[in-house]
Amino acid sequence: MRHLTAADLQAFEKIYRLNLVNGLPGFKPANLVGTAAPDGATNLAVFSSALHLGSDPALLGIVTRPTTVPRHTYANLKASGCYTLNHVPQALAAPAHYTSANFPDDVSEFDACGFTAEYRDGFPAPYVAESPLSIGLRLLEEHAISNGTVLLVGAVEHVYLREEGLREDGTLDLAAFGVACISGLDGYHAVQPPVRFGYARPGKFPEAQ
């Protein structure tokens, strides 16, 4: 087995290091973050950093890149305090990835990439109409990380999901939703039906349900 040290990683060529380190966590969620500027201009950006931070209250986090250059998603959600997380349908992986292109300030990724901005129940941030699972969040706090990135913590205020992906016990069937996950910077994968296990207890080896 090959062994890489921190010094090895730092010595790699930049793009090689980006590709390698971004792939280390394995599969990650594919989400489109929807925001709106104070003037109403919409923005949409693909994120693979969403994470669960707690269920009571329901908190989710996303990590943004350093704000040393303009970041429309960050600026918009700071201004409005609200944003949406929208799971990416596998069939729309290409247009979702296209949102990462550096579009001009006056171009909405919703329009340029073929997604529909939809406002629901008075929430000030746009949802992606094509997404089978969308979440409306209000910014609760942010935490600076030593490398310049920022962890944004959002309180879940709204969840919209298609019935076929909600099981009786509250778990989600992401395969039924037909959503994608991400590996590295640019690998999009279909989600397969899972192998599920019951609550683990000492002395009883888990068996597939």
Summary of the structure (lengths in Angstrom):
residues: 209
radius of gyration: 18.4
end to end distance: 34.1
largest distance: 60.4
contacts: 553
relative contact order: 0.18
helix: 22%
strand: 36%
